[in-house]
Amino acid sequence: MPFSQQPVVAQPPEEEKPVASPTLMGDITLQKKISEMSLAFVGAGKMAQAMAKGFLAAGVVKADHITATAPSCRSQPSLEDIGCQFTHNNKEAVENSDIIFLSVKPHILPGVLQEIAPVVTKRHLMVSVAAGVPLQFLEEKLPPKSRVMRVMPNTPCVVRQGASVYVPGSHVEKEDSEIIKSLLSSLGYCSESNEGMISAVTGLAGSGPAYMIQKRGFCWDAYREPIHMAIGLGGMGQAFAFTAIDALADGGVKMGLPRELSIKLAAQTLLGASKMVLETGKHPMQLKDDVCSPGGTTIYAIHKLESGGFRNLLIDAVEGACLRADAIAKKSK
């Protein structure tokens, strides 16, 4: 029988394939664009290293697309071990990159801006992580209409549990904000804000991991029953953590942050600091020292905590819960 005369056999209807939403398609396109971009960290300190390692862990940027610069070689092994490029030439790094993270100390930044300004073009998206340096200053020191943003991240970015806030400058395009939001979201919680809130974010999330890491244990030999020690330190620890989150959030609200954002930043900061302790294997005090830059915001905050007896209060709280558990146990005998 000729093919044209063969009976037509009814076929079951094909399953409808889900169509990607415009938002999802846009996200995929944006992610592909980001993966092809080159990033430079002008300044290769702890924050730059944390962000670079976080980006690589998230798989959003290739290692050979990241360049870091520093005048010394102290951070060179740490970055080259993960496949990043390292140089002492700031201008060269900027010229060969699309997104430039200005991650030097605030007092060094003016000189760096003067140095790199001649090679900054419309191609470059300049992102400052320097505390206290306003957008207006950055825009004035760079060529007219430079695309400039401010970002306040924190070191738990290294374990992808960071808390970050970004503020677009006056010449930033919508896609620029989407790119930075996508990058920072790969490192943890991220939110856009206005510049009037950035100092409060610095005090809450930027320096916050050091407050959380500052919490320490107590003298384990003081008690005979391990279960009572566990109750004192771990069992009641949730209440301590909730109180710490609430107090940090209140601090953020006092300094002008909306309550919802303040709570999210506080909770994420506690989560990120805890994960750093568990995953890095470093002593908490080493992690604290890593984020206490000379003359920076964090060491000033730590001084306030020490003046108020922060660690003593936490030790007393653990001790109090432990003694109470011990007393309850004796009554039940």
N, C-alpha and C positions, 0 to 999 in steps of 0.2 A: 504494500500500500504506500502510495506516495506520501511523503511527510506531510504535505499540505492537507491530505485527506484523513490523517489519523485523528481519532477522537480526542477531543480536548479533555484532559483530566483536571478536575478542579484541584487547585493547590491551597493548602492552608495559608491563611493570611500571615505575612511576615510580621514578626514582632517589631514594634516601633522602637527604633533606637533613640535613646535619650539625646536630646540636642543640648550641647553645652550652652549655658547662659552667657549673654554678652559680658557679664561681670567675670565669670570664670575664664572665658576666652581672653578677656583683657588682662587678667592676672597672669595667665600663661605667657602671653606676649610680653608683659612687663618683666616677668622672671627671666625669660630668654634674653631680653635686652640687658638686664642687670648682669647676667652670667657672662656677657661679652664685654662688659665694662672693665676698665682698669682702675684700681683704687690706690691712693697713696696716703700714707700716714706720715705727716711732717711732725716728727716727734715720735719716738718708739718706746715710750715708757709703759707702765703697767696697764693703763687704760687702753692704749693702742694695741698692746699685745693681747689683751682680753678680747677686744672687738675682732681682731684679725683671726684669732683662734676660734671664736664663736662663729664667724662667717664661714670658715672652712668646715667646722663641725656641722653646720647647717647645710652645707653644700650649695650655697647661693653664689659663691665666687670661687674661681679657681686660684690655687696658691700662686701660680706664676703670674697672676693678674694683680697681685698685691705687692707694693713696694713700700718700705719704711725707711725713714731717714733719721739719723741722729749724729751728733758731733763725735760721740765716743762709740766704742765697739761693745759696750757692756750687754746690750740687748741683741746684738747680731746673732749669736748662736741660737738663742731662743726662737728667733724668727726664721733663720735659715733652716733650722731643723724641721720646720713644718712646711718648707718649700717656698717661703716668701723671698722676695728680693730685698737686698739691703744696700744702702748707699749713704754717703756723707753729703751728697749733692742735692740740696733742696730744690733748686731750680730745675734740675734734670728730672727729678721725680715728678714735679708738677707738670712739666711739659709733656711727659709721657703718660699721663693719667687723665681720667675723666672726672672722678670724684676725689677731692682732696680733703682729708680729715686733718684739721689743724689741732694737733694733740700735744702741743708744747705747753709749758707753764705760762700763766697769764702775763707775768712780767717779761717773759722772753718773746711773747707773741708780736709786739710792735716791731721789733727788729726783723723777725721772720717775714712779716707782711711786707716790709720795705724791700727785703731781699727778693721775694718771689713775685711782687706786683708786676714787674716788666714782662713776665712770661704768662700771666693769667689772661685768658681770653674768654670769649662767650661760650666756648666749649666746656669750660670748667664749672663744676658745682663745688663751691667752697663750703665746708662744714666745720664749724668751730666747736670743740668740746671744752674750751677754756672757760673756767668759772669766772663770772663777773665782768666779762668783756662784752659790751653791748653791740648789737647789730649795726647801729649807726657808726660806731668806731671802725668796725670791720669794713663797712661799705666805703667809708671815707679813705681808708688806707689802700683799698684795692681799686682797679680801674673802674670808671663809671659804668653803672648798670651791671656790675658783677652779680652773679647769682650766689647769694650768701645765706646760710642757715646757721642756727645755733642748736646744739644738741646737748642734753645732759643725760649721759648714760651712767651705769655703775659697773663695777668689776664682775658681778655674777654673770655678765654677758659671756664670760669664758665658758660657763656651763649651760648657757642658753636659758638662763633664768634671770636675766637682767630686768631693770625697770628704767625706761627711757622716755624722755619728753623732747620733742623737737619744735622749733619756732622758725617759720619761713621769713626770709627777708623781703624787702619791698620789690625786688626784681625776680623773685623765684616764680617759676611756672608751675602749673598744677601737676604736671608729670614729675617735676623735681620732688615735690612733696610725696607723691606716690612712691617714688623710688626709695627715698629715705625711710618712709614708713614701712615699706616692704623689707628693706635691709634690717631695720631695727626690730621689726616684729619677729624676724628669724632668730633674734637673740633674747626674746622674752616679751614682756608686756611693753607696749609702746602707745603713746598718745600725743596728739598735737596740742599745743597750748599757746598762750601769748607771752610776750617777753616779761611782762610784769610779774609773772608767776615763776620764772625760771630760777630765781634765787631761793624761793621756798622749796622748789623741787631739788635743788642742790643740797639744802639742809636736810631734807627728808630722805630722798632716794640716792642722791649722788654720794653723800657721806654716810648714809644709813647703814650699809653693810658693816662698817667698823663698829657701830653701836651694838649691833646684834652679835658680832664676833667677840665683842668685849665681854659678853656674858661667860662666866666660868663656873666650875663646879665647886665642891666644898670638901672638907676633910673626910674621906671615906672611912678612915680608921676610927672615927668617933662613935660608930654604931656597930652593934654586934650582928644585927639581922640584915642580910643583903636585901630582903624584900622591902624593908622599911626605907633603905637607901634608895631603892628603885622608885618607891612611891614619892619620896621627897624630891628626887631629881627628875624622874620621867613622868610619873603619874600625874603630878601637879603641874608639870611643865607646860601643858596645853594652856592652863589658866594664866601662867606667866606670859606665854607667847601672845595670847589674846589681849592681855593687858598692855603688853609692849606695842602691839599693833594699834590698839586704841590710843595709846599715849602719843605714838608717832603721828597718827592721823590727826589728833588734836593739835599737835605742833604745826602740821601742815596747814590746817584750817586757820590757826592763829596768824600764820604768816600769809594768808590770802588764797590758799588753794580750796577749790570746791570739795565738799565732804566726800563725795563719791570717788573722785580722783585721788584724794588724799588717802583714803582707806585702801584703794587698789595699789597705790605706790608703796604704802607701808607693808601690806601683806606680801607683795611681790619681793620687797627688799628682804624681809625675814626669810622667805622661801629661798631666795637666791643665796643669801649668806650661809644658810644651813647647808645647801647643796654644795657650796664651795668647800666647806669644812669636810663634808663626807666624801667628795669626789677627788679633791686635790691631794689629800693626805698630809697637807701642811698643818702646822700648829696654828690654832686660832690667832695667837698673838703675832705670828709671822704674817698672816693674811691681813690683820689690822695694820701692821706696820707698812705693808705694801701700798695701802691707800692713804697713808698719812704723809702727804708731801710736805716738805719744809715750808712753814709759813702758810700752808693751805687751809681750806675751810674745815677739813676733817679733823686735823689735830686741834684746832680751836674747839670743835665740838667735843672731842674726847676729853679735853681739859675740863669742860663744863660737867661732863659725866663723872669724872673723877672727883671734882670739887663737891658734887652732890652725893658722893658715896654710892654710886651706881652698883659697882661690883659687890660692895659689902651688903647692900640691900638684897641683891639676888642670892648671895650666899646665905644670908639670914632667912630669906624666904624658903630656900630649900631645906635649911636646918629646921625651921619651924614646922614644915609639913612632915619631915621625917620624925621629929620628936612626937608630934601628935599621933602619927601612925603607930609609933612605939607604945605610947600611952594607951591607945585604944586596944592594942594587942594584949597588954597586961591586964586590962579590965576584963577581957573576954576569957581569961584563963580560970 
